[in-house]
Amino acid sequence: MQQTRLSTRRERTGWYFYDWANSAFSTTVITVFLGPYLTSIAQKAAGCGDDGCGDAVIRPLGIAIAPGALFPYTVSLSVFLTVFVLPVVGAIADRSPRKKQLLALFAYIGAGATTAMLLLTGERYLLGAGLFLLANIAFGASVVVYNSFLPQIADEEDRDRVSSFGWAWGYLGGGLLLLFNVAAVLMKDRLGLSTGEVARYSLVSAGLWWAGFTTIPLLTLRNRPPAAEALGTSGNVLTDGFRQLWHTLKSLKAYPLTLFFLVAYLIYNDGIQTVISLASQYGTEELQLSDTVLVPTILMVQFLAFAGALALGRLARAIGAWKTVLVSLVLWTLVVLVAFFLPAKHAVLFVLLGGAIGLVLGGSQALSRSLFSQLIPKGKEGEYFGIYEISDKGTSWLGPLLFGLAYDLTRSYRIAIVSLLVFFVVGFVALAAVPMRRAIEQAGNTPPARL
């Protein structure tokens, strides 16, 4: 692998490994096991029978909701909270000379909350929701710090490749753990475990995986001094972080094209993240597919996403990252339309749809990250990625909210899934309207040869 001027191969490899570590949370927890498992616990608490839930409700904090809406509402609430947390985390990261230690703090909090899902039994849906809130917020905070290393380890010409390789490495790691958990699902009778027990132990495995592999980037990444403009005067990075966040939000008006791209990204990536996080619930509840179909299909998606991230990275080198992301959004629109018309209990078509998702998934996210890194003024990587992370891996909120509302009002998962089209259509139009070369120059950076 060719070295960049900014870092060594060893440091970049360590950076890739945090994608490998945290993707276990994205795949095993968010995408596969927690949605159906938490829904089943909520249904048990609501007294649902074999013939369904009918009008049965649960009342978290005294609010009556359908059991099937608990998980999307919880995802949405967690991201609503991160709106206030992540930009501050980013501002603190930019001002701290111990960015690597901040990564460790948030990673281990998230991994610990995920491992504590071992206690998620019986009718404890509130415990499950609370642990997920903590884990998902910590997950987002750690990725803010992680992403802020990208402009420091790769220059503008190499950034698409480095970002794509990190995403691909993440899908490979998340897929490998999911492979072990798929084996446990398929062998549950031989192991003497119920479906629920396998799901619970799989959640715990994601926490242990996340914590264990986080050690590698902590050993290889190096702290860098804060940029001169990020240095504070009070000596307290927390209070300086809040102060700098306010300054960043005000200064965004000086970079209107960066803000325009950010809005476009928050829209279309909210749709992507919602499809990822709720695909398992849609397959279980609407398409009536068993775990023996769902879990291997989602496993296949992870490994295809590894190949897709590398393939779209190559396409970006040929036609530019901006054009490649636009192509991917057209494909995402087709995915949602096919999902809406997909017949129930038709495993083959579901597997084919999963293959399409896998090929487009990794590249659209990796290239969006590298594009945004070109739009950040020097020394403000953490602050800007803190805002960006509001709709990164597992942290969408408008999509799950719309999905949950649509299901709550119609009791139809098909209506809920097709409602997500708005994110891809509006996101495509908004992204197509961004003059990327001018936006990069406006942020004070040098555009790559192809966009």
FILO-276230 format. One record per residue (C-alpha): residue number from 1; residue in one letter; x negated, y negated, z. Coordinates in steps of 0.05 Angstrom, whole numbers, padded with zeros to 5 digits, m for minus. Each point is the difference from the previous one (the first is absolute). Example, Ala and Ser with C-alpha at 12.3 -4.5 7.8 and 13.67 -1.06 7.14 Angstrom:
# FILO-276230
  nr rest      X      Y      Z
   1    a m00246  00090  00156
   2    s m00027 m00069 m00013
***
This chain:
# FILO-276230
  nr rest      X      Y      Z
   1    m  00000  00000  00000
   2    q m00028 m00068 m00020
   3    q m00016 m00045  00059
   4    t  00027 m00070  00005
   5    r m00041 m00059  00024
   6    l  00042 m00006  00063
   7    s m00005  00068  00033
   8    t m00032  00068 m00001
   9    r  00030  00064 m00025
  10    r  00001  00026  00071
  11    e  00041 m00059  00025
  12    r  00050  00005 m00057
  13    t  00008  00075  00012
  14    g  00015 m00014  00073
  15    w  00051 m00052 m00022
  16    y  00034  00052 m00044
  17    f  00006  00046  00059
  18    y  00047 m00046  00037
  19    d  00049  00009 m00057
  20    w m00012  00075  00009
  21    a  00014 m00006  00075
  22    n  00062 m00045  00001
  23    s  00035  00032 m00060
  24    a  00018  00058  00045
  25    f  00049 m00048  00034
  26    s  00029 m00023 m00066
  27    t  00010  00069 m00029
  28    t  00014  00047  00058
  29    v  00037 m00049  00045
  30    i  00035 m00052 m00043
  31    t  00009  00036 m00066
  32    v  00016  00071  00022
  33    f  00015  00019  00071
  34    l  00023 m00057  00044
  35    g  00061 m00023 m00042
  36    p  00036  00067 m00002
  37    y m00024  00020  00071
  38    l  00022 m00066  00033
  39    t  00065  00003 m00039
  40    s  00014  00071  00026
  41    i m00012 m00023  00071
  42    a  00047 m00059 m00010
  43    q  00052  00045 m00030
  44    k m00005  00047  00060
  45    a  00009 m00059  00047
  46    a  00061 m00023 m00040
  47    g  00032  00069  00006
  48    c m00001  00016 m00074
  49    g  00021  00070 m00021
  50    d m00017  00046 m00057
  51    d  00052 m00034 m00043
  52    g m00035 m00068  00006
  53    c  00005 m00062  00042
  54    g  00064 m00031 m00027
  55    d  00009 m00066  00037
  56    a m00046  00020  00058
  57    v m00047 m00054  00024
  58    i m00058 m00010  00048
  59    r m00009 m00063  00041
  60    p m00072 m00021  00007
  61    l m00002 m00062  00044
  62    g  00077  00000 m00002
  63    i  00004 m00009 m00076
  64    a  00042  00052 m00036
  65    i m00034  00027 m00063
  66    a  00005  00064 m00042
  67    p m00053  00051  00020
  68    g m00026  00001 m00071
  69    a m00015 m00074  00003
  70    l m00045  00004  00062
  71    f m00065  00014 m00036
  72    p  00006 m00054 m00054
  73    y  00023 m00050  00052
  74    t m00060  00018  00044
  75    v m00048 m00009 m00058
  76    s  00031 m00067 m00015
  77    l m00005 m00023  00073
  78    s m00073  00021  00004
  79    v m00017 m00042 m00060
  80    f  00040 m00059  00025
  81    l m00044  00002  00061
  82    t m00063  00006 m00042
  83    v  00018 m00065 m00035
  84    f m00020 m00034  00065
  85    v m00058  00045  00018
  86    l m00040  00015 m00063
  87    p m00017 m00071 m00024
  88    v m00026 m00015  00070
  89    v m00041  00064 m00001
  90    g m00029 m00022 m00067
  91    a m00018 m00069  00027
  92    i m00034  00031  00060
  93    a m00039  00048 m00045
  94    d m00027 m00058 m00041
  95    r m00024 m00035  00063
  96    s m00029  00060  00036
  97    p m00071  00025 m00010
  98    r  00026  00069  00023
  99    k  00047  00018 m00056
 100    k m00019  00073  00004
 101    q  00020  00003  00073
 102    l  00068 m00031 m00018
 103    l  00010  00056 m00051
 104    a m00014  00051  00055
 105    l  00048 m00032  00049
 106    f  00060  00001 m00046
 107    a m00016  00067 m00031
 108    y m00003  00035  00067
 109    i  00063 m00033  00026
 110    g  00038  00024 m00061
 111    a m00030  00069  00002
 112    g  00016  00006  00075
 113    a  00073 m00020 m00011
 114    t  00006  00051 m00057
 115    t m00030  00055  00043
 116    a  00050 m00017  00055
 117    m  00056  00023 m00047
 118    l m00014  00068  00031
 119    l  00052 m00024  00052
 120    l  00053 m00012 m00053
 121    t  00050  00055  00018
 122    g  00074  00008  00015
 123    e  00040 m00063 m00011
 124    r m00057 m00049  00012
 125    y  00011 m00041 m00063
 126    l m00016 m00065  00037
 127    l m00068  00028  00020
 128    g m00013  00019 m00072
 129    a  00020 m00069 m00025
 130    g m00043 m00034  00053
 131    l m00062  00042 m00015
 132    f  00008 m00012 m00074
 133    l  00006 m00076  00011
 134    l m00066  00000  00039
 135    a m00036  00046 m00049
 136    n  00023 m00037 m00062
 137    i m00018 m00069  00027
 138    a m00069  00026  00020
 139    f m00007  00034 m00067
 140    g  00014 m00065 m00037
 141    a m00048 m00039  00045
 142    s m00056  00049 m00013
 143    v  00010 m00003 m00075
 144    v m00003 m00076  00002
 145    v m00069  00005  00030
 146    y m00019  00056 m00047
 147    n  00022 m00037 m00063
 148    s m00037 m00063  00022
 149    f m00065  00039 m00010
 150    l  00014  00009 m00075
 151    p m00025 m00068 m00025
 152    q m00061  00009  00045
 153    i m00022  00067 m00030
 154    a  00018 m00009 m00074
 155    d m00007 m00058 m00049
 156    e  00055 m00023 m00048
 157    e m00022  00047 m00057
 158    d m00004  00062  00044
 159    r  00060 m00012  00044
 160    d  00053  00035 m00041
 161    r m00043  00063 m00001
 162    v m00016 m00001  00074
 163    s  00072 m00014  00020
 164    s  00026  00055 m00046
 165    f m00050  00050  00026
 166    g  00019 m00017  00072
 167    w  00074  00012 m00015
 168    a m00016  00064 m00037
 169    w m00043  00024  00059
 170    g  00058 m00016  00046
 171    y  00050  00041 m00039
 172    l m00049  00058 m00001
 173    g m00008 m00002  00076
 174    g  00074 m00009  00013
 175    g  00015  00055 m00048
 176    l m00049  00048  00032
 177    l  00032 m00007  00069
 178    l  00068  00007 m00032
 179    l m00024  00064 m00033
 180    f m00014  00029  00070
 181    n  00069 m00023  00023
 182    v  00034  00029 m00061
 183    a m00033  00067  00015
 184    a  00029 m00005  00071
 185    v  00070 m00015 m00029
 186    l m00004  00060 m00046
 187    m m00026  00046  00055
 188    k  00045 m00026  00056
 189    d  00035  00067  00010
 190    r m00065  00038  00004
 191    l m00026 m00052  00050
 192    g  00064  00006  00041
 193    l  00016 m00074 m00007
 194    s  00064 m00037 m00019
 195    t  00002 m00052 m00055
 196    g  00005 m00054  00053
 197    e m00061  00026  00037
 198    v m00041  00002 m00064
 199    a  00020 m00072 m00014
 200    r m00019 m00023  00069
 201    y m00068  00034 m00001
 202    s m00012 m00029 m00069
 203    l  00012 m00070  00027
 204    v m00051  00013  00055
 205    s m00050  00026 m00051
 206    a  00003 m00066 m00037
 207    g m00019 m00038  00063
 208    l m00059  00046  00014
 209    w m00023 m00004 m00073
 210    w  00005 m00076  00000
 211    a m00040 m00006  00065
 212    g m00053  00050 m00020
 213    f m00018 m00026 m00069
 214    t  00001 m00073  00022
 215    t m00068  00016  00032
 216    i m00033  00001 m00069
 217    p  00013 m00072 m00021
 218    l m00017 m00023  00070
 219    l m00069  00030 m00009
 220    t m00013 m00027 m00070
 221    l  00034 m00068 m00006
 222    r m00040 m00060  00024
 223    n  00026 m00063  00032
 224    r m00014 m00065 m00036
 225    p m00003 m00070  00029
 226    p  00065 m00040 m00010
 227    a m00001 m00050 m00057
 228    a m00017 m00070  00022
 229    e  00071 m00026 m00012
 230    a  00028  00056  00044
 231    l m00041 m00017  00061
 232    g  00038 m00029  00058
 233    t m00018 m00045  00057
 234    s  00037  00028  00060
 235    g m00037  00065  00003
 236    n  00065  00039  00006
 237    v  00014  00039 m00064
 238    l  00073  00012  00021
 239    t  00020 m00073  00008
 240    d m00044 m00020 m00058
 241    g  00035  00054 m00041
 242    f  00069 m00029  00013
 243    r m00026 m00069 m00016
 244    q m00034  00023 m00064
 245    l  00063  00038 m00021
 246    w  00040 m00065  00003
 247    h m00054 m00034 m00040
 248    t  00002  00056 m00052
 249    l  00075 m00003 m00008
 250    k m00005 m00075 m00011
 251    s m00059  00007 m00048
 252    l  00037  00051 m00044
 253    k  00033 m00059 m00035
 254    a m00070 m00017 m00026
 255    y m00001  00068 m00035
 256    p  00071  00004 m00030
 257    l m00019  00055 m00050
 258    t m00028  00044  00056
 259    l  00066 m00010  00036
 260    f  00039  00016 m00063
 261    f m00038  00065 m00009
 262    l  00011  00017  00073
 263    v  00075 m00010 m00006
 264    a  00002  00044 m00062
 265    y m00041  00054  00035
 266    l  00043 m00002  00063
 267    i  00062  00012 m00044
 268    y m00023  00057 m00045
 269    n m00042  00035  00052
 270    d  00058 m00001  00049
 271    g  00036  00043 m00051
 272    i m00059  00047 m00008
 273    q m00008  00010  00075
 274    t  00074  00012  00010
 275    v  00001  00055 m00053
 276    i m00061  00032  00033
 277    s  00025 m00003  00071
 278    l  00072  00021 m00014
 279    a m00010  00051 m00056
 280    s  00000  00058  00049
 281    q  00064 m00023  00033
 282    y  00033 m00010 m00068
 283    g m00021  00070 m00022
 284    t  00026  00032  00064
 285    e  00066 m00037  00010
 286    e  00023 m00016 m00071
 287    l m00033  00051 m00045
 288    q  00007  00056  00052
 289    l m00069  00027 m00011
 290    s m00035  00042  00052
 291    d m00068 m00013  00032
 292    t m00029  00056 m00043
 293    v  00014 m00044 m00061
 294    l m00010 m00070  00029
 295    v m00065  00010  00037
 296    p m00039  00034 m00056
 297    t  00026 m00052 m00050
 298    i m00024 m00057  00044
 299    l m00066  00037  00008
 300    m m00006  00003 m00076
 301    v  00014 m00075 m00002
 302    q m00061 m00014  00044
 303    f m00049  00037 m00045
 304    l  00031 m00029 m00063
 305    a m00006 m00069  00032
 306    f m00075  00013  00008
 307    a m00005  00012 m00075
 308    g  00048 m00056 m00016
 309    a m00039 m00051  00040
 310    l m00064  00017 m00037
 311    a  00036  00002 m00068
 312    l  00034 m00068  00009
 313    g m00067 m00026  00025
 314    r m00030  00020 m00067
 315    l  00059 m00030 m00037
 316    a m00012 m00065  00038
 317    r m00072 m00002 m00024
 318    a  00026  00005 m00071
 319    i  00060 m00048  00001
 320    g m00006 m00035  00068
 321    a  00030  00012  00069
 322    w  00057 m00050 m00007
 323    k  00026  00032 m00064
 324    t m00008  00070  00030
 325    v  00042 m00019  00061
 326    l  00055 m00027 m00046
 327    v  00001  00066 m00037
 328    s  00006  00037  00066
 329    l  00061 m00041  00020
 330    v  00036  00020 m00063
 331    l m00014  00073  00018
 332    w  00025 m00012  00072
 333    t  00066 m00027 m00028
 334    l  00009  00064 m00040
 335    v m00015  00042  00062
 336    v  00056 m00033  00040
 337    l  00050  00009 m00057
 338    v m00017  00073 m00007
 339    a  00006  00010  00075
 340    f  00070 m00030 m00001
 341    f  00024  00050 m00053
 342    l m00038  00060  00026
 343    p  00050  00057  00015
 344    a  00002  00031  00069
 345    k m00035  00066  00013
 346    h m00041 m00005 m00065
 347    a m00070  00014  00024
 348    v m00035  00000 m00068
 349    l  00022 m00071 m00018
 350    f m00019 m00025  00069
 351    v m00070  00030 m00009
 352    l m00007 m00034 m00068
 353    l  00022 m00066  00030
 354    g m00051  00009  00056
 355    g m00054  00010 m00052
 356    a  00018 m00066 m00034
 357    i m00003 m00036  00068
 358    g m00068  00029  00014
 359    l m00031 m00023 m00065
 360    v  00022 m00072  00008
 361    l m00003 m00007  00076
 362    g m00073 m00008  00018
 363    g m00021 m00045 m00058
 364    s  00054 m00052  00009
 365    q m00019 m00010  00073
 366    a m00075  00003 m00008
 367    l m00001 m00050 m00057
 368    s  00048 m00047  00036
 369    r m00050 m00001  00058
 370    s m00059 m00016 m00044
 371    l  00039 m00054 m00038
 372    f  00019 m00034  00065
 373    s m00071  00002  00026
 374    q m00019 m00043 m00060
 375    l  00051 m00053  00022
 376    i m00028 m00010  00071
 377    p m00044 m00060  00016
 378    k m00068  00021  00028
 379    g m00001  00013  00075
 380    k  00075  00009  00007
 381    e  00006  00074 m00020
 382    g  00031  00023  00066
 383    e  00050 m00056  00003
 384    y  00026  00010 m00070
 385    f  00000  00076  00005
 386    g  00039 m00008  00065
 387    i  00056 m00032 m00041
 388    y m00010  00050 m00057
 389    e  00006  00059  00048
 390    i  00072 m00019  00018
 391    s  00018  00043 m00060
 392    d m00057  00049 m00006
 393    k m00003  00074  00017
 394    g  00061  00019  00041
 395    t  00016 m00072  00019
 396    s  00057 m00020 m00047
 397    w  00061 m00029  00034
 398    l  00050 m00029 m00050
 399    g  00004  00065 m00038
 400    p  00016  00044  00060
 401    l  00048 m00053  00025
 402    l  00037 m00001 m00066
 403    f m00002  00076 m00004
 404    g  00027  00006  00071
 405    l  00055 m00052 m00012
 406    a  00021  00032 m00065
 407    y  00005  00068  00032
 408    d  00034 m00027  00063
 409    l  00054 m00034 m00043
 410    t  00011  00053 m00053
 411    r m00025  00064  00034
 412    s m00032  00015 m00068
 413    y m00075  00011 m00006
 414    r  00006 m00008 m00076
 415    i  00026 m00071  00007
 416    a m00056 m00012  00051
 417    i m00055  00024 m00047
 418    v  00025 m00037 m00062
 419    s  00004 m00064  00040
 420    l m00076  00000  00000
 421    l m00002 m00017 m00074
 422    v  00004 m00074  00017
 423    f m00070  00002  00030
 424    f m00033  00028 m00063
 425    v  00037 m00044 m00049
 426    v m00009 m00065  00038
 427    g m00072  00019  00019
 428    f m00018  00014 m00073
 429    v  00028 m00067 m00023
 430    a m00036 m00038  00056
 431    l m00067  00035 m00011
 432    a  00004 m00011 m00076
 433    a  00008 m00074  00013
 434    v m00066 m00006  00040
 435    p m00057 m00029 m00042
 436    m m00053  00045  00032
 437    r m00063 m00031 m00029
 438    r  00021 m00070  00021
 439    a  00022  00027  00069
 440    i m00069  00031  00012
 441    e m00036 m00064 m00020
 442    q  00047 m00041  00044
 443    a m00023  00042  00060
 444    g m00072 m00017 m00016
 445    n m00019  00069 m00026
 446    t m00027  00026 m00067
 447    p  00051  00040 m00041
 448    p m00022  00069 m00025
 449    a m00009  00010 m00074
 450    r  00068  00035 m00008
 451    l  00065 m00015  00035
***
